[in-house]
Structure formats: structure tokens, C-alpha cells
Amino acid sequence: MTSRKSSQLMKPATVAKKLEIYLPATPTEFQESSITRDEFAELQTNPPQWLQDLRRHGPHPRSIVAKRLGISISGLNRNGYADPLTTDEINAIREEEPKWLVVERQIFLEVRAEEERIEKERAVKEAREARRSSNRH
């Protein structure tokens, strides 16, 4: 007897997060149904028109808004942008380039540089410890 492998189901919120889209802006049938891994793969490789439009025009989840502005989600929150934004709204902010955006971009770059420095330090320390450990044995 052969058993057919059942495909794992994903919740719409999980799929929306993986597709980097704002769930409340998706069609009702998407929000109310579970999606198989195969269906998810199909959405990625052959996105329907609604998904193409949503990716192009938004509204976009805050993670995408932050990424497009070159800042952190915390930076969005600090400046009163808790709601999703459309592509046009994001572009307007980028064109205006308010002082807060310049400041948040600088903070974001500094934090990223510090994270990279810490990671390099950790890697060097681990390499040293590995060499010491191999020299003892």
C-alpha cells in the first residue's frame, strides 16, 4: 500500500509574511484559506494579477516600507509611521527626504556597521578558540 504524502498547510498570515505582502490588502479568499507548499511555490513563480498589483502598488507591510526607505521598523515607529504605506506614499517620502529620514538612515547604517563589527570580532574569537582547542589535542 502506498501512502500519498500530504502537503503541509500554511496559514494566510505566514504566506503573506513570506511573500512580503500586507495580508489585509489581499483578496478575501486568500485571507480565509490555508495554502499548501505547492500553492505557495506557484504564487512565487507565477503570481496572479492581484499579487503583482499588490507588490507594485501596495499597501506594503512595515518591513517593506522600512526596507524601501533604508531605515529600521523602529525608525518608522519613532516617526509616527505605524500603518502600511503605498508605493506612492513611500516615493513621496523619499522625494521629500525629511530630516527624520536622513537621521534614521544614518542610525540604520551605524547599527548595521556595529553589528558587522561585532560579528567579525566573534568570528575571530571563535577561530582563535578553535586553534587553541586543536593545539591541545
N, C-alpha and C positions, 0 to 999 in steps of 0.2 A: 504494500500500500504506500503510495507516495503522498506526502502532505505538501500542500501549497503554502509557501511562505507568505504570511500575511504582512502587508506593508504597514509600517508604523505610522500612526496618525499624529499630526501636529495641530495644535490649536491655532486659530487665526492670528492671535497676538504674536505667537512665535514666528509664524511665517512672515507677518508684516515686519517684524524686527529684522529677520534675516534678509528680507527684500529691501530693507531700509525705506519703508513707506509708512505713512500715518494711517493707522487702522480705521479710525472713524471716517476717513475720506474714501474708503474702499466701498465697493457695492455691497448691499445688504447680504446677498447670497454668499459672498466671501466671508463676511463677518460672522455668519451663522453656521458655517460648515467647517468640519475638520478636513485637513488636507493631507494626502498621502505623500510620501517622499517622492514618488514618481510624478505626482501632480505638481509638487514644488519644483522639481527639476524642469518640468515642462514650462512652468511660469518663468523660470530663469532663462531658459534657452529660447522660448518662443512666447514672449509676453503678450497678453491680449491688449487691445487698444486702450482699455481703461487704465491698465498698469503703465503703459507707455506715457499716457497723458498725465497720470499722477506723478510719475518720476520727472517729467518735463516741467510741469506747471505747479505741482504741489497741491495742497499744503504739505509741507515736509516736516517730519519729526524733528525735535530739537537737536538730535545728534547730527542730522544732515545740515540743519541751519548753522550750527556751530562750525562744522567742517567747511562749509562753503564760505563762511566769514573768516575762517582761520583763527578761531578762538575756542575756548572750552565751553561746555554746557554751563558751568558755574559762572563764566563771564556773561553768558546770556541772562542768567538769573539775576546777577548783580545789577544788570542794567534794565530790568523790567520786561524781558522778553521770555515769558513763561509759556506762551502759546506758539503753536506751529505757525510757520510763515510760508507764503507762496514764493515762487521763484521771483516774481516781480518785486515783492517786498524785500527779499534778500538783495536783489540787484540795486534797489533804491538805497538801501543802507550802505552797500559797497560804494556806490557812486557818490553819496553824500560824505562818506567817510568821517563820521562824527568823532570827536575827541575820545569818547569812551571806547570806540572800536580800535583806534590806534593804541590806546593804553592796554586794552585786553589782548591785542595781538602781541604786544611786547611781553606781557606777562606770560602768555601761552608759549612763546619762543623761549623765554628764560626757564620756565618749568620744564619744557622738553629738553633743553640743554642740560639742566641739572639731573634729570632722570637718566640721560645718556652717560653723564659723568659718573654717576653712582653705579650704573650697570657695568661700565668699563672697570671701575675700581673693584667691583665684586668679582668680575671675571679674572682680573689679575690676581686677586687674593685666592680664588679657587685654584688657579693654575699653580701658584706657589705652594699651596697646601697639598695638591696632588703630587707635585715634585718631591716635597718632603716625605710624603707617605710612601712613594715608590722607592725613595732612597733608603728608607728604614727596612724595607723587605728584601 
